[in-house]
Structures are given as structure tokens and as C-alpha cells.
Amino acid sequence: MLALTDSSQGGSIADEIAPLEWRHNSRVQNDPRVDSSPEANDIPELEPRHNGFTESDVESVVVAHYAVNLQMSYEDIERMLGLSKATVARRLGHVKEMQWLLPPKLSPPPPLQEECLRRVQCVDLQQQLQDLLKPYGLHRVTVLQDKRVRDDEPHEVLIRMGQAAATRLVEALGGRDRSSEPDGVVVGVNWGYSTRWTIQHLTQQDSSNSDLAFVPLIGNLSVEDQREKEYEEAWRCSANRLARQAGERFMAREARRLTTPAIIPRKFLGNREKLDTVWEFIEQDPSYLRIFGSGYHNGTANQDETLIGRMDTIITGMSALEATSSLVEMARLIDQHELDQLRNAGYLGDLGGHLIHDPEQKITHEATRKLAESLGDLVISARPDDFRAVAQRADPGKRPWTGVFMVGRGVGKAPALLAACRMGAVTELFTDRATAQRMAELLGCPGNGEVDGREG
């Protein structure tokens, strides 16, 4: 059952909707938050405006979308839509009275659903971006509004994107052909904030899904506990932890673990003989062999026998190549001089810890290209080619749960997201208005207004 939490009241919006009694004029009874005056309680009868539905119907579905699909509190919905708490309560009650809300799912008539999406998503922008990137294998784009309503949550918009991605993933995985075969559907889980907020908002399922296997795509990042902020981030955003959480939410089999570190120490950088010895040791790890297989590092693994070779779905974010990215700030894999060198050469970000560039822009500086490859030799994770392979195997039409679900935002991250899409490594993209607008501009489409470039 989906919990719709109203953080200010300590209960859930779903719990509060159920007992409400409604008169024919939509007046709420026995709710102390609702003004009892006729002016406040009566929903005005409006002429139909949207395929036979009133503006109040549309607004009610929008409110329910934020409450059910994005799990926002009363206060956040009030600030988002400029409504009073009493109006939010009435709109939610109206949705339930019309039987458009059958927990845990919001199911309004198609015309209302379409109008709702036009108000909560940037429909024209996401269609534009989808059309531009369809030749690269991108099948679906979700662009959310980036309006902020909470000053106390720096990741507010990213959290909202994670909630939208989680709702979509539950829907997609619910459409699979269920079987009792273990590892029937293999889901790869990357590290990072975007993945964290997606996994955190997956709906708790009430039945077993033993055919699902959630698999971490990168090892554990070792951070000294003296670096308290980075230490907590490394733990909360680790692929092993997030894969375990996803398995618990879906009542799947116990998640696979990858017990290796994420990063080999920099002292082995460029020392081929010693690095080969380290990799020989890593490839004896049973968890690594189960996921990647013997010979994965040098490209000789039989992937038909590995989880990465049979992977159906990937949940991931990505980092731009900047001073605050995981490889620089937390992993300390790249120093400032190398960061400048890599960026100047055309590298834009990392996917699973491996540096990427726009495939339509060749890296001409040979020394920098070799540096990027050497840094990749120190990362124990899935590679960009694995993301691309999962995307190319996907069949969103017949098997909607398959593919690479990418969640990411930030104007500075737009070039990296665009590069991942152009690589053919993304089938579904979740982003916000500012980022999508910048991506469209990079593709040669003019912008249409100011954007909010903050990363939250």
C-alpha cells in the first residue's frame, strides 16, 4: 500500500482521505482544517472546459497527482499550487468521491489525465526533446516543472524527479511476465543521489516478486570516517545499499552484493604490472564473478553466463565532470590538474565511474585519452558499453520494464546527459525544465526563457 505522508501532521494523506464524508455540494464534514463557511466549502459549478470536465475536476486530479504519485505533503502542495489547506483537502476528497483514486493508484479518465500531465510536466518540451533524441534510441522523456516550494531541502527538485521515476518503474515492472524463475528479470542499480531518491520512493509491494534480481553495478566506495559528510553520502548512495532497498520494496529475492571496492587506489595508476595483479585478485571474488564474469576486465568474459550480460533494466543517474562530482570530491580519483585537462579535452561526465564524452566529438589529445582510460582501469563497475547494451536490448513496446532509466538534472549536467543519450545508453530520461531546455539548446533549438540552474 502506498503511504502518502503529510509530514506536518505525522499521518498520511491517504489515511485522511478515506474517512471523509461528502455532501452533494462537495462540502467536507468533520475535518477541522476546512473552513465551514459556504463560501469556503462549496466548489463553484463551472462550465465544462476540458472535454466535459470542469476546472475543479482538473485541479483535483493535479492535487491528487502531487499527493499520490509524488507523495508531497499538504503544505508543499499548497505552496506549489497556491491553494489553501482547506482547498487541498476538498480537491483530494473530490477525487475519491469520483472514484478516480483507488489506492495505491490514481486513475482519472484519460482526458483528465492528459490535462493533468500538461500542468505538472513540460509536455511540449519533453516531446521536442524526445523527437530530437529518438534516433539515438531514447523512447521516452519526462520533464518536470522545477518550481521550488521548500527552502529547507536543497535536493527538492531531484527528489521530485526520483518520485516520478519510482512511480514509472513500479508501473513498468508491474507489466512484466511474472514467473517463479529466479533472476527472471535482472535490474542493475547504480550509485548516486539520483538513484537514491528513485529507490527511496519505490512503493512497498504487498506480494512476492521472486523473479526479480536487483544487482549493484559498482563496488563500495571507501571513505575515511573523519570526512563525515562524504562518509555518509558514500553509504547512503552506495549501489549495494540501494539494490538491497529495492529488493526489499519489491519483496524480491535477497539482492546480489558486490563485495569489492569501487575504486582501486591511485598508487596503481599507470603501473600495468601491479594493476594486472590487482585485477587477477578481484576476478577471484565470487560476487564479482557472478555479476561480471571471469575476463570481464579484458573483454573476454562469456556474458551469457553473467548477470550483467542478462540484465534487462538499469536504474541510474550520472555526474558531470566537475569539482563536486563523486570521482573528484568523494573518491578522490581525479585531482584538480587532471580535472582541467580532461574537461579541456572534451570529457563531460562519468557513467558508472567511467568518463564519457559526446560521441560526435572526437577526443584528439592522445595523452588525455590515455589518462581517461587509465583512470577507468581503477574503477570496478559496469562500463558505458554495458549501459548501451542494455538500452539496445530493450523493447519498450512489448517489454516496457526493459531499458536504461536515467534520472538527472542541472544545467551544468545537460552536456553529459546529452552525451549519454547520444551514445545510445538511455531509453527513458527523467529531468526538469531547466535541464531539458538547455539540452534542447545544445541540439540547436532556441530557448524560451530563464532557467533555474541550481542542482537541487
N, C-alpha and C positions, 0 to 999 in steps of 0.2 A: 504494500500500500504506500502510496506517495505521501510523504509528510510535507505539508505546506506551512512552513513555520512563520509565525508572526513574532519576530524576535522581541518586540517591545512588550508583548503580553505573556510570553512564556508558553503559549499554547500553539495550536496550528490553525490556519485559516480554514482548512478542510473540516476540522472539528467544529468550528464556529458556524460554518455554512449549514451543516446537517440539521441542527435543531430549529433553524429559523422558520417561523410561520409567516405566511404571506397572505394579505388580503388581495382582492381582485384589483385594487388600485395600487398594488405593489408597495404597500406600507409595511415596514418592518415592525413586528411586535416583540416586546421583551428583550430588546437589545439596547442597553444603556448608552451606547455610543451614538445612537441615532436620535436626531432632533425630532421631537414629537409633533412639531407644528405641521399643519397641512402643507405649507409652502415647501418645507424641507423634505417631507416624506413622499409626496406624490411625484411620480415620474410623469412629466408632461406628455400628453399624447401628440406625437409629431407625425407629420405626413411621411409616408414611406419615401425613403431616399435611396436605398441600396437594394435593388431587386426585391422590393416589397417589405424590407426590414427598416426599422426606424433607426435614427441616430443613437438612441438609447440602447438598442439591441447591439449595435456595433461597438459602442463604448463598453458595454457589459462584457462582450467577448474579449476586447482588448484587456480589460482589467483582469479577467479570468486567465488570459494568456500569461500575464506577468505573475499572477499568483500560482498557477498550476505548472506551467511549463518552465518558468524561470524562478519559481519559489521565492518571490520577493515579498517582503513584509508590507503591512498596511501603510506604514509611514513612507517606505520607498515608493510604493505605487502612488500615494498622494502627491509626492514631490515630482514624480515622473510625469504625471498627467495633469497636475494642478487641480486635483479634486479634494473634497473634504473626506474625512474618515467615514462619515455617515454615507456619503455617496458611494464610496468604495464598497461598503457593506451592502448597500442596496443593489449595486450592479452585480456583485457576486451572487446575491440571493436570486436575482432575476435570471441569471444563467442556470442556476439549479432548478428554479421553478419551471423554466422552459425545457428542462432535461437536456441541456447542452453540456452539462458537466456530469459525467458518470465516473467518479474517481476510480482509478487514477488518471483518467483520460478526459481531455477537453474535446468534444465532438460537435461543434456547431454545424449548421447547414453550410454546404460549400460556398455560397455567395458571401456569407458572413465570414467564413474562414479566409476567403480571398481578400476581403476588405480589411480584416484584422491584420493580415500579413503586410498589406500596403502601409499600415500605420506603424508597425513595430519593426519592419525591415525596410531597407532601401531597395525596393523591388526593381526599379529601373536601373540602378547602379549595378545590382548583382546580376541582372540579365545581361547588361553590357559587358561586364567582366567575364561572365560565363561564355558569351559568344566569342569574345576575343581569345579565350584560352581553351576553348573546346578542341581546336586542332592538336593541342598537346595532351589530350586525354582527361581534361578536367570536366567532370559531368555535372557538378552542382556547386553553387556558391550561395552562402548565407551571409548577408551583410546586415549587421545590427546597427541601430542608432547608437551613437556614442555619447548621448547626454548623461551627465553625472548628477547624481542626487545625494551622494554620501561623501562628506568631506573626510570621514574617518576611515575610509577604505581605499587605499591607493590603487588596488587592483580591481576596482569595481567593474569596469567595462570588460576586463578579461574574465572575471568571474561570471558575468552575464553571458559571455560567449561560451564559456565552459558549460554553463547550464543548458544553453541551446544545443551544443554539440552532444551533451549527455542525453537529452531528450531524443535527438535524432538517432543516436547509437542504439538506445533501447528499442526504438521503433524498428530500426533496420535489423538488428539481431533477432527481434521477435518474429521476423518474416522468414527466418531460415527453415530448412527442412530438419526438424529435430530428429535425433537418433540417440540410441544409448551407446553408440561407439565412442570410446574415449578419444579425445583430440580430434573429433569430427570437424570442428571449426577452430582454427588456431588464430588467436588475436595477439598481435605484438603490441607492447606498451613501452613507449619511450619515456625518458626522464623530462623534467622541467615543469615550470609553473603552468603552462597551458594544459599539459596533460594532467597535472594535479587537479586543476579546477574542473576539468571534464570528469575525471574518475570520481571526484568527491561528490558530484551531483548525479551520479547514476542512481536510478531508482532501485530500492531494495526489492528484489524479486521474491515471490512467495512460493515458488516451486523450483525443484532441482533442474539444473542445466548441465548435466554431467558430460555432455558432448563438447562443451566449451573449454578451451585451454588458453589461459592468459599467460603470456610469456614476456619476461623483461628483455629489452633489446640492448641494454648496456649494463655493465657491471656496477659495483658500488663505488661511489666517489669518496675517497679518503680525505677528510679534512680534520686538522687538529682541533680538539675541543676548545682550545684557547680562542680560536676565531669563532666566537659564539654565533654570530649572525650566519656566517657561511656554513657552520656545522649544522644548524637547524634547517637551513634551506636544503642542504645536501641530503638530509634524512627525509624531510617531508616530500621532496621532489624526486626521490630515488625510484628507478624503474622497478626494482624488486618490491618495494613497499606499495607502489601504485598497482602493480599486477596482482598482488595479494588482495588489495582492497577491491579491485574489480571482480576478482573471483568470488569474494565474499558477497558482494552485492548481487551477483547473478546466481549464487548458490552453485557455482561450478566446482569442478574438481580442484583440489589444492593447487594453487598456482605454481608453475615452474619457478625455480630460483636460478640465478646466475651468481655463483659464489666468488667469481673473480673480481679483482678491482676494475674500475672503469678506465684508469689511466696508469700506464707504465711510467715509472719515474723518468724525469728528463735526463738523468745522467746516462741513459742508454741511447739518447738521441744521436743518430748518425753512426753509432757503433754497431755495424751489421752483425758481427760475430757474436757479441754478447746478446744482442736483441734476438737473434735466432734461437739462442739457448733459452731465453725467457719465454718465447712463443712455444717452444717444444714443451716446456713445463706447463704452460697454460692449456695446451691442447690435450693434456692428460687429465684435466679436470672433468669429471663426469657431467656436471651441469653444462659446461661449455660444449662438450661433445654432443649432448642431447639436443641443444639448440642449434649449434653451428656446424658440428661435424669435424672430423679429423681432416686437416688440409684446407680448412676454410681460409686461413690467413694467406696462403699462397695460391688459392684459387683451384685446388684440386679436390675439394670435398664433393662427395656424392650427395647433392642437396635433396634428392628424392627421399633420403632416409633421415632428414633433419627437420626440425620444426620450422626453421627459417625458410626452407625450401617448400614447405607445405602451407605456409602462412596465408591466411585468407584476408586478414584485416590488420591495419596498423592504426593506432591512436598516437598522435604525435603533435608536438609544437616544433619550433626551431628558433635559433638565436641569430641575430645579426652579429657581424664581426665588429665588436666594439669593446670598449674598456670594461663594461659591466656584464659582458657575456659570461656564460658558465666556464668556458675554456680559459678565460683570462682571469676573472675575479675569484672563482671558486677553485677550479682545478689547477690554476697557475701553470697551465701548459704553455701558454704563449706570453712572451714578455712584450713590453711596450715597443721596442725596436722592431720585433718581428710583426707585431700588430700593424704598425705603419707600413712595413714592407709588403705585407700580404694585401692590405687594403689598396695600396697604390697599384698593385699588380692586377687587381680586379676581383679578388676574393670577397664575397659578400656576407657569408654566414656559415653556419655548420648544420648538418643534418645527422643526428646521432653522434655528434662529436667529430665528424669528418667535414673538412672545409669544402664549400661548393662555390662555384662561380656561374654566371649566366652562360649556358651552353652556346649561345650565339656570340659570345665574346671570348675569343681565344686568349689564353694566358701565354704571352710571348716571352716573359722573363724566365729563362730556364732555371736559374738558381732559386727563384721564389717558388716555382712549380715543384722543384725537388724538395724544398723546405716543407711545403704543404703535404707532400707525400710522406716525408719522414715524420711529421707530426701525426699523421694518420696512423702510422705504424705503432704509435704509442697508445692508441685508443682501442679498447676491447668492446666492440659493439657491432651492431648491424651497419652496413655501409649504404651509401646512397644508391648503389646498384640494387640492393635488396628492396629498398622503398620503391624503386622504379619497377622491379619485377612484380611486386605485389599489386601495384597500380595497373600494370599491363595484363595481369591475370584476372583482374576484376571484371565482373559482368553486372553492373548496377541495375540493368533492366530485369534480368532473371534472378540475380542473387544480390539484392540491394545491400546486404551486410558486408560485401566484399569491397576492398579498396583501401586507400590511404586517406584517413580523416585528419586533415591538418587544421590546427587552431592557432591563430597568431594575429597580433595587432601591433601597431606602432608605425608611424610614418617612416621612421628610420629603418624599420624592418621590411618595408614594402619591396625594395630591390631583391632581398634574399627570398621572400615569399614568391616573388615573380620568377626568380631563377629556379626554385624548386618546382613550380608549376611547368615552366618551360622544359625542364628536364624530363617531364612525364612522370614525376614522382608523387603527384597529388591527384586524387579523384574527387574529393569533397573538401572545400575550403570554408572555414568559418572565420570571419574577420569583422571589422567595424567600418563605419562610413569613411572616416579619415584615411584609413589604410587602403581601402578599396579604391577610393578616389585617387590616391597617389599612384597605385598600381595602374589604374586606367590612364593616368597622365604619362607614366613611363611607357605605356603601349601606344602613345600618340594621340590620346583623346584629351580634349581640354577639360580643365577642372571647372567646378561650379560653386565656388565659394570657399570660405575659410575652413580650415580643418583644425582639429584638436590633435596635436602630435604627441600628447603625453602618453606614457606607456601603460597606464593603469587598466 
